[in-house]
Amino acid sequence: MRQVILTVPDEQYAPLMKVVKSLPFSIKAKAVAPPKPIPKPYTPEQQAWVDDFREALHEVELHQQGKIQLQTLDEYIHELRNNSDEEL
């Protein structure tokens, strides 16, 4: 007896299994999930961005829970203008 392993796109799996099950000889077929790809490590710049983004999401969650008050857009623009004036 021989073994055949096929990798099939998800959308083609069901039609292929119909064909396999219709063959005139005995077949043992079982679906196996493909291995999860190993994620590439982030560069330091990417990791810093991810960390900042996670922190921002955490702050949004706290704001939605009413635990902190976030700056309004006007307050943020005012802060940016004040900081740019100080740098001149």
Secondary structure by P-SEA (a helix, b strand, c coil): cbbbbbbbcccaaaaaaaaaaacccccbbbbbcccccccccccaaaaaaaaaaaaaaaaaaaaaaccbbbbcaaaaaaaaaaaaaaac
